[in-house]
């Protein structure tokens, strides 16, 4: 409720501030009336609250990403450029009601790179607190993101690797670059192996791309599991407050593996993550005092 109240006050302040750009015939009473109407709609309607919170989160995330660009220009392509946006998004996410507890930090090895695999449920995964604690983290994105100025520039400045998914030759080249980044820069490449968002009881089938990178680089895979977002239901348009659990699992070595080993490796890692996902999601129900009916 605190996140909702903060959001409503932000809306109220923004609406009142907009008075200066409205026509001079609009009275203070009309502005206040609109503001209070919006306040009550957001307070009473879960759907309005859902869209309002997501709008605030996305807008704030973009501002946090592009605001520090002048500072990022000092050290381009450096993973540390993403730390300021990461910390800001973490703080704002807590205001909106999405809090995370991180476990398994002792499983992070900073003396080498690797492939980090994380289940994907929502845009809120961006505030899952991994970037500041994983070390030399970076992500892989489709090349279209690069042209989304100024957000694409910010992504490039913090070291995002861009891939043309329609071009097989380009994809192979990017895999080679990713393997090189892991081995030479000790980078941690973050992937969503499901390829798309899923918030059911089962993880979606994993795609092969990240496993090809792991085998090509002969690196370690670091599975990371986030408990199910019981507080967030896209179909029902519900965005409440929730305490979530992130668990960083022990690394899975890929040294000595070949492309022929990828199917078995995928199955083994997915089983591991699925088992942890079920355990964490059950615990999350208890922490949030939720009784979920299937």
Order of alpha helices (4+ residues) and beta strands (2+ residues): alpha-alpha-alpha-alpha-alpha-beta-beta-alpha-beta-alpha-beta-alpha-beta-alpha-beta-beta-beta-beta-alpha
